[in-house]
Amino acid sequence: MAMGYKARKRLALFVLAVGLPAYIVLAATVMSEAGRFPKAIEFFIYVALGIGWIFPLKWVFTGIGQPDPDEDA
């Protein structure tokens, strides 16, 4: 069963307000504990971490900016 528009919108808001800051803290903590890498490798790790979080959650954000399709016009 697919989630409704309003449920996905609430989940997207929750992910952006709670999940993303928690992910940022987790990623920064892991990187600080991992030690130092060469600058180029560290840059690519941060880019991968910055982009990689969205792929598992792409379905949540798809179509959120559009009008509610279930709303009676």
C-alpha positions, 0 to 999 in steps of 0.5 A: 500500500502506498502512502497518501499525499498528506502522510508523505508530506508529514514524513518529508517534513519530519525527515527535514526537521529531525532526520537530516540534522541527526544525519549531519551530526552522525556523519560529522561524528563518524568523520571526526572519529575516523581520523584524517584523510588527504584533503581530496579524499575527504572532500569526496567523502563529504560530497558522497555523504551530502548527496547520499542521504537523499537516495533512500528517501527519494520516494518521500519527496517525489511530488511533494511540491505539487498540489494535493492530487486527492483534494477536491477542486 
